[in-house]
Amino acid sequence: MKIVNEIPLSVLKEQRENQENIPLSLDALGLALVQEKLDHAQTKELVTTIGQQLVKANLRLAALEGGTV
């Protein structure tokens, strides 16, 4: 009987453990991506709100100065 697989058992065990760790890493990466997307959406909303407030302030200032709107 000839041995088909000549890779030592310890190496196979290590390879299997490395493969089992991959999904955990992908899950963590996925969660980090979701968090980044949420942070980006919040930042985008904040910038929009600040922009709207700036426009309102400029319109009020123009009205107080008697300028045209």
N, C-alpha and C positions, 0 to 999 in steps of 0.2 A: 504494500500500500504506500503510495507516494503522497507526501504532504503538499497540498495545493497552495495553502497560504503560508508563506515563509516569514510573515511579519510577526514579531514577538507579541505575546499577549499583552505585555505592559504597554506597548505602543498602541495597540488596538484599543485598550482601555482608555488611554489618554486621548486618542482621537474621538472616541465616543463621548467622553466628558466635555471636550471642546465643542462638539456638535450640540450637546444639551445646553450649553451656556449661550449659544447663539440666539435662540428665541427670547431669552431673558434680555439680552442686549438689544434686540430689535424692539421688544416691548418698551424698554426704557427709552430708546431712541424715538419711538412713536409718541410716547407721552411727552417727551421734551419738545417734539415738533408741535404737538397740540398746544402746549403751554406757550410756545413762541408765537403761534398764530393768534392765540387769545390776547397776548401782550400787544401784538402788532395792531389788532383790531381796536383795542382800548386806546392805544396811542393815536391811531387814525381818528377815532371819535373825538379825542381830546383836542387834536389839531383843528378839526372841523368846528368844534364848539368855540375855541379861542378865535378862530377866523370870523365866525359869525358875530361874536362879541366885539371884535375890532371894527367890523363894518358898521355895526350899530353905533359904536362910540364915534366913529368918523362922521356918520350922518347927523348925530346930535350936535357935534362940534360945528359942522357946516351950517346947521340950522341956527345955532347960537350966534355965529359970526355973520349971519345974513346971506350966506352963499347959496348957490343953487344946488339942489340935490340931484 
